[in-house]
Amino acid sequence: MSQIFDLTGKVALVTGTSRGLGQYMGRALARAGADLVITSRKIADLDPFKAEVEAIGRKAFPVELDVRNYDSIQNAVKAAVAHYGKIDILVNNAGLNVRKPAVDLTWDDWNLVLETNLRGEFFVAQAVARETMIPRKYGRIINIGSVTSVFGYAGLTPYCASRGGVKQMTMSLADDWGKHGITVNCLAPGWFKTSQNAALYENKEWLEYIIDRIPMRRPGAPQDLDGAVVFMASDASEYYTGQTMLVDGGISTGATRATVAAK
């Protein structure tokens, strides 16, 4: 049974690996045996993570990638394929957020978030599928969504729109590329502390509010994503596609809200 989760000999491209969830998932894939392509808009930012992956005993090839730039996407994917000869797994992680009340959002705020989180994920997936997965009739694409793929939160309108779009895009691509032996799924984390949202976790009132709504009574920890990302990347998920897997401690069940409301 353990063999179907073994990623030895596989190559995984993980976008946005200079920090945060990208590094969490990259570590999990490397520990399962995969060699990595790691990306950032500034290639020098990847040096510490490259050293960490190599200390695990796996290879890490750093590539400069700006998912808002079409040419950057094409060049990064071609460089990765030229280096390893293939890409078996894509973790479409690069993303960002703008937190503002909806009435204060600007045109540029909206475009920044949607162009990064939704348009960027599509064109990275397209480039990888076109360059290496479709010709080889094999691929595992993991689009990163969020609990906001299924829930809306005040102050996060463009982010919620982008992550909801990722969920719908995932289903469409799964239907489109299944005939090529490619699975496309969406991994949707709940509340995980990263450098991007660390300031929120310093707010005791906010943290208590969130924890009260999570049935597991804690935010996500890095290792909580390991099993999900390795499953989606491995042969264990051969017949699993078009799905959104929430790894959120149960916040999406609404059970805690219902309990509070009942009281």
C-alpha positions in Angstrom: 0.0 0.0 0.0 2.8 2.4 0.8 4.1 2.2 -2.8 1.1 4.0 -4.3 2.1 7.1 -2.1 5.8 6.9 -3.0 6.9 9.8 -5.2 10.4 8.6 -5.9 11.4 9.4 -9.5 8.7 12.1 -9.8 9.3 15.8 -10.4 7.0 18.4 -8.8 6.8 22.1 -9.7 5.6 24.1 -6.7 4.9 27.7 -7.3 5.4 30.3 -4.6 8.0 28.5 -2.5 9.9 31.4 -1.0 7.6 31.1 2.1 4.4 29.9 3.6 2.2 27.1 2.4 4.3 26.5 -0.7 7.2 25.5 1.5 4.9 23.3 3.7 3.7 21.3 0.6 7.1 21.3 -1.0 8.6 19.7 2.1 5.9 17.0 2.1 6.5 16.1 -1.5 10.3 16.0 -1.1 10.0 13.7 2.0 7.7 11.4 -0.1 10.6 11.1 -2.7 9.9 13.9 -5.3 12.5 16.2 -6.7 11.3 19.8 -6.9 11.2 22.8 -9.1 10.8 25.8 -6.7 9.8 29.2 -7.8 9.6 32.8 -6.7 9.6 36.2 -8.3 13.0 36.8 -6.9 15.2 33.7 -7.4 17.6 34.6 -4.5 14.7 34.2 -2.1 14.7 30.5 -2.8 18.3 29.8 -1.5 17.3 28.8 2.0 14.5 26.5 0.9 16.7 24.9 -1.8 19.3 24.1 0.9 16.5 22.6 3.1 15.2 20.4 0.3 18.7 19.2 -0.5 19.3 18.4 3.2 16.2 16.0 2.9 18.1 14.2 0.2 16.1 15.5 -2.8 17.0 17.9 -5.7 15.6 21.4 -5.9 15.9 23.5 -9.1 15.1 27.2 -8.5 13.3 29.1 -11.2 12.2 32.8 -11.4 8.4 32.9 -11.9 5.9 35.8 -11.9 2.5 34.2 -12.4 1.1 37.6 -13.5 3.4 37.6 -16.5 2.6 35.2 -19.4 6.2 35.1 -20.8 7.6 34.4 -17.3 5.3 31.4 -17.0 6.3 30.0 -20.4 10.0 30.5 -19.7 9.8 29.0 -16.2 8.0 25.9 -17.4 10.4 25.4 -20.3 13.4 25.8 -18.0 12.0 23.2 -15.6 11.3 20.7 -18.4 14.8 21.3 -19.9 16.4 20.7 -16.5 14.5 17.5 -15.5 13.0 16.3 -18.8 9.5 16.3 -17.4 7.1 17.6 -14.8 4.8 15.0 -13.2 3.2 17.1 -10.5 2.1 20.8 -10.4 1.2 22.4 -7.1 -0.3 25.7 -8.2 0.3 27.6 -4.9 1.4 31.2 -5.7 -1.1 33.7 -4.4 -1.8 36.8 -2.5 -4.5 38.8 -0.7 -5.7 42.3 -0.2 -7.8 42.8 3.0 -10.1 45.8 2.8 -13.8 46.5 3.3 -15.6 46.0 -0.1 -16.5 49.7 -0.4 -12.8 50.6 -0.2 -11.5 48.2 -2.8 -9.9 49.7 -5.9 -9.8 48.6 -9.5 -6.1 47.7 -9.1 -6.7 45.8 -5.8 -9.2 43.6 -7.6 -7.0 43.0 -10.6 -4.0 42.2 -8.5 -5.7 39.4 -6.6 -7.6 37.9 -9.5 -4.7 38.1 -11.9 -2.5 36.3 -9.4 -4.8 33.8 -7.8 -7.0 32.8 -10.7 -5.5 33.8 -14.0 -2.1 32.9 -12.9 -3.1 29.4 -11.7 -4.8 28.8 -15.1 -1.9 29.8 -17.3 0.6 27.9 -15.2 -1.5 24.8 -15.4 -2.0 25.3 -19.2 1.7 25.7 -19.8 2.6 22.6 -17.8 -0.1 20.5 -19.4 0.8 21.6 -22.9 4.6 21.3 -22.5 4.9 18.0 -20.7 1.8 16.4 -19.2 -0.4 16.0 -22.3 2.5 14.6 -24.5 3.4 12.1 -21.8 -0.3 11.2 -21.0 0.4 11.7 -17.3 0.0 14.5 -14.7 -1.2 15.5 -11.3 -2.3 19.1 -11.0 -3.1 20.4 -7.5 -4.7 23.9 -7.6 -4.6 25.6 -4.3 -7.9 27.1 -3.2 -9.0 27.9 0.3 -11.9 27.5 2.7 -13.0 30.7 0.9 -13.5 28.5 -2.2 -16.8 27.6 -0.5 -17.4 30.4 2.1 -17.4 34.1 1.9 -15.8 36.4 4.5 -16.1 40.1 5.0 -13.0 42.1 4.0 -11.9 39.3 1.6 -14.1 39.9 -1.5 -11.6 39.6 -4.3 -9.8 36.7 -2.5 -13.0 34.8 -2.1 -13.9 35.4 -5.7 -10.5 34.2 -6.9 -10.6 31.0 -4.7 -14.2 30.2 -5.7 -13.0 30.6 -9.3 -10.2 28.1 -8.7 -12.7 25.5 -7.5 -14.8 25.9 -10.7 -11.7 26.0 -12.9 -10.5 22.8 -11.3 -13.6 21.0 -12.3 -13.5 22.3 -15.9 -9.8 21.3 -16.4 -10.4 17.9 -14.9 -13.1 17.3 -17.5 -11.0 18.7 -20.2 -7.7 16.8 -19.5 -8.9 13.6 -18.0 -8.6 11.9 -21.4 -4.9 12.7 -21.3 -4.3 10.9 -18.0 -4.2 14.1 -16.0 -6.0 14.5 -12.7 -6.8 18.0 -11.6 -7.9 18.7 -8.0 -8.2 21.6 -5.6 -6.6 21.5 -2.2 -8.4 24.0 0.0 -6.7 24.8 3.3 -8.5 26.5 6.2 -6.9 28.9 8.6 -3.1 28.3 8.6 -0.6 30.8 10.0 1.9 32.0 7.4 4.1 35.1 7.1 1.4 36.6 4.9 -1.3 36.5 7.6 0.9 36.5 10.8 -0.4 39.8 12.0 -3.9 38.4 12.3 -2.7 35.8 14.7 -1.4 38.5 17.0 -4.9 39.7 17.5 -6.1 37.6 20.5 -9.8 38.5 20.0 -9.7 37.4 16.3 -7.8 34.2 17.1 -10.4 33.2 19.8 -13.2 33.9 17.3 -11.6 31.7 14.6 -10.7 28.9 17.0 -14.3 28.9 18.4 -15.5 28.2 14.8 -13.1 25.3 14.2 -14.3 22.0 15.5 -10.7 20.8 16.0 -10.2 23.9 18.2 -6.9 25.1 16.6 -5.6 26.6 13.4 -3.8 24.4 10.9 -0.2 23.4 11.5 2.3 22.8 8.6 2.1 19.0 8.8 -1.7 19.0 8.5 -1.4 19.4 4.7 1.1 16.6 4.2 -1.2 13.7 3.7 -3.6 15.6 1.4 -0.9 16.9 -0.9 1.0 13.6 -1.1 -2.3 11.8 -1.9 -3.2 14.2 -4.7 0.3 14.0 -6.1 0.6 10.2 -6.0 -0.8 7.2 -7.8 -3.2 6.8 -4.9 -5.3 9.5 -6.5 -5.4 8.0 -10.0 -9.2 7.9 -10.1 -9.7 11.1 -8.0 -10.2 14.2 -10.1 -12.2 17.4 -10.3 -12.6 17.5 -6.5 -12.0 20.1 -3.8 -10.6 18.7 -0.6 -11.0 21.0 2.4 -8.3 20.6 5.1 -9.7 23.1 7.5 -10.2 21.4 10.9 -13.9 21.2 10.1 -14.7 24.9 9.9 -16.6 24.3 6.6 -19.0 21.9 8.3 -20.8 24.9 10.0 -21.2 22.7 13.0 -19.7 25.2 15.5 -21.9 28.0 14.0 -25.0 25.9 14.4 -24.1 25.0 18.0 -23.5 28.6 18.9 -26.7 29.7 17.2 -28.6 27.0 19.1 -27.4 28.4 22.4 
